């Protein structure tokens, strides 16, 4: 009976040691990847390219659709020229289709612009992800989570500074470790 109790105690002690060992190996860090993205020098150029796409591609297509609509509408509304019923119906259908296209154009344009932006940002996002992975591996972090998902977190586990260094970008003073806002002022 004594031997059985001793075996149970030894097994329990081993389980506690194994559990403690596995907890000690889990290290969780966090980062605000969106902040890193906005600090990347490539983002300014991408913003310019997206705005250029908005004006040159999406805007031109909208203007072309609007010009077609206005032209067909002026012909349809011109009462000085009689129009055969079949032609009148054809114009009505075309105007209805153009009206629907123009009404949904804002959503279509927004989706096209977002797709273009995602396409241009993909290499930058990969670069950031690679830097996060490298820093996590170097510092022994098992998990890295988004800062926005945490309510309380120790500054020591914030990987922002290390990732910025890895990417060779400069953090503004208020994002640097140990930053203290000026007395009487709120942190930006």
C-alpha positions as CSV (number, residue, x, y, z in Angstrom):
1,X,0.0,0.0,0.0
2,X,2.8,2.4,0.9
3,X,4.6,1.5,-2.3
4,X,1.5,2.3,-4.4
5,X,1.1,5.7,-2.7
6,X,4.8,6.4,-3.4
7,X,4.4,5.5,-7.1
8,X,1.3,7.8,-7.3
9,X,3.3,10.7,-5.7
10,X,6.2,10.2,-8.0
11,X,4.0,10.2,-11.1
12,X,2.2,13.3,-9.9
13,X,5.5,15.1,-9.3
14,X,6.7,14.2,-12.8
15,X,3.4,15.5,-14.3
16,X,3.8,18.8,-12.4
17,X,7.4,19.1,-13.6
18,X,6.5,18.4,-17.2
19,X,3.6,20.9,-17.0
20,X,5.9,23.6,-15.6
21,X,8.5,22.8,-18.3
22,X,6.0,23.2,-21.1
23,X,4.7,26.5,-19.7
24,X,8.2,27.9,-19.4
25,X,8.8,27.2,-23.2
26,X,5.8,29.3,-24.3
27,X,6.7,32.9,-24.8
28,X,4.1,35.3,-26.2
29,X,5.0,38.6,-27.9
30,X,2.8,41.2,-29.6
31,X,3.1,43.9,-32.3
32,X,1.0,46.5,-33.9
33,X,1.7,45.5,-37.5
34,X,-0.5,48.3,-38.9
35,X,1.8,50.9,-37.3
36,X,4.8,49.1,-38.9
37,X,3.0,49.2,-42.2
38,X,2.4,53.0,-42.0
39,X,6.0,53.6,-41.1
40,X,7.3,51.8,-44.2
41,X,8.8,54.2,-46.8
42,X,7.1,52.2,-49.6
43,X,3.6,53.1,-48.3
44,X,3.8,56.7,-49.5
45,X,4.6,55.6,-53.0
46,X,1.8,53.0,-52.9
47,X,-0.6,55.7,-51.8
48,X,0.4,57.8,-54.8
49,X,0.0,54.9,-57.1
50,X,-3.4,54.1,-55.7
51,X,-4.6,57.7,-56.1
52,X,-3.2,57.7,-59.6
53,X,-5.1,54.5,-60.4
54,X,-8.2,56.1,-58.9
55,X,-7.9,59.1,-61.2
56,X,-6.4,57.5,-64.4
57,X,-8.3,54.2,-64.5
58,X,-11.4,54.3,-62.3
59,X,-12.1,57.9,-62.9
60,X,-11.7,57.7,-66.7
61,X,-14.0,54.7,-66.9
62,X,-16.6,56.5,-64.8
63,X,-16.3,59.6,-67.0
64,X,-16.7,57.5,-70.1
65,X,-19.8,55.8,-68.7
66,X,-21.3,59.2,-67.7
67,X,-20.6,60.7,-71.2
68,X,-22.3,57.7,-72.8
69,X,-25.3,58.0,-70.5
70,X,-25.6,61.8,-71.1
71,X,-25.3,61.3,-74.9
72,X,-28.0,58.6,-75.1
73,X,-30.2,60.5,-72.6
74,X,-30.0,63.7,-74.8
75,X,-31.0,61.7,-77.9
76,X,-33.8,60.0,-76.0
77,X,-35.1,63.3,-74.6
78,X,-34.8,65.3,-77.9
79,X,-38.5,65.8,-78.8
80,X,-37.7,67.5,-82.0
81,X,-36.9,64.2,-83.7
82,X,-39.6,61.6,-83.6
83,X,-38.3,58.1,-82.7
84,X,-39.8,54.8,-83.8
85,X,-41.2,52.8,-80.8
86,X,-38.6,49.9,-81.2
87,X,-35.7,52.4,-81.2
88,X,-37.3,54.3,-78.2
89,X,-37.6,51.0,-76.2
90,X,-33.9,50.2,-77.1
91,X,-32.8,53.6,-75.7
92,X,-34.9,53.1,-72.6
93,X,-33.3,49.7,-71.9
94,X,-29.8,51.0,-72.5
95,X,-30.4,54.1,-70.3
96,X,-31.8,51.8,-67.6
97,X,-28.7,49.6,-67.8
98,X,-26.4,52.6,-67.7
99,X,-28.3,54.1,-64.8
100,X,-27.9,50.9,-62.8
101,X,-24.2,50.7,-63.7
102,X,-23.7,54.3,-62.6
103,X,-25.6,53.7,-59.4
104,X,-23.5,50.7,-58.5
105,X,-20.3,52.3,-59.8
106,X,-19.2,53.6,-56.4
107,X,-19.1,50.1,-54.9
108,X,-17.5,48.7,-58.1
109,X,-14.9,51.5,-58.0
110,X,-14.2,51.0,-54.3
111,X,-13.6,47.3,-54.8
112,X,-11.3,47.9,-57.7
113,X,-9.3,50.5,-55.7
114,X,-9.1,48.1,-52.7
115,X,-7.9,45.3,-54.9
116,X,-5.2,47.5,-56.4
117,X,-4.1,48.6,-53.0
118,X,-3.9,45.0,-51.7
119,X,-2.0,44.0,-54.8
120,X,0.5,46.8,-54.2
121,X,0.8,46.3,-50.4
122,X,1.3,42.5,-50.7
123,X,5.1,42.6,-51.0
124,X,5.4,45.1,-48.2
125,X,3.1,43.0,-45.9
126,X,5.3,39.9,-46.7
127,X,8.4,41.9,-45.8
128,X,6.8,42.9,-42.5
129,X,5.7,39.3,-41.8
130,X,9.1,38.0,-42.6
131,X,10.7,40.5,-40.2
132,X,8.2,39.6,-37.4
133,X,9.0,35.9,-37.9
134,X,12.7,36.5,-37.8
135,X,12.5,38.6,-34.6
136,X,10.2,36.1,-33.0
137,X,12.6,33.3,-33.7
138,X,15.7,35.3,-32.6
139,X,14.0,36.3,-29.3
140,X,12.5,32.9,-28.7
141,X,8.8,33.8,-29.0
142,X,6.5,30.9,-29.6
143,X,3.5,33.2,-30.4
144,X,3.2,36.8,-31.7
145,X,-0.3,38.3,-31.5
146,X,-1.8,41.6,-32.6
147,X,-1.5,44.4,-30.1
148,X,-5.2,45.3,-30.7
149,X,-6.2,41.9,-29.3
150,X,-4.6,42.6,-25.9
151,X,-6.0,44.7,-23.0
152,X,-2.9,44.5,-20.8
153,X,0.6,43.5,-22.0
154,X,4.1,44.1,-20.6
155,X,6.3,46.5,-22.6
156,X,9.1,43.9,-22.7
157,X,7.1,41.7,-25.0
158,X,6.3,44.4,-27.5
159,X,8.2,43.5,-30.7
160,X,7.6,46.9,-32.5
161,X,11.1,48.3,-31.8
162,X,12.9,45.1,-32.8
163,X,10.9,44.7,-36.0
164,X,11.5,48.3,-36.9
165,X,15.2,47.8,-36.4
166,X,15.1,44.7,-38.5
167,X,13.3,46.6,-41.3
168,X,15.7,49.6,-40.9
169,X,12.9,52.1,-40.2
170,X,13.0,54.8,-37.5
171,X,10.3,54.9,-34.9
172,X,8.9,58.3,-33.9
173,X,9.8,59.2,-30.3
174,X,6.3,58.4,-28.9
175,X,6.6,54.8,-30.2
176,X,10.1,54.1,-28.9
177,X,10.6,52.0,-25.8
178,X,10.6,53.9,-22.5
179,X,8.9,57.0,-24.0
180,X,7.5,59.3,-21.3
181,X,5.0,61.9,-22.5
182,X,5.8,65.5,-21.5
183,X,4.3,66.5,-18.1
184,X,0.8,67.8,-18.4
185,X,0.4,66.4,-22.0
186,X,-1.4,63.4,-23.2
187,X,0.4,60.7,-25.2
188,X,-0.4,61.1,-28.9
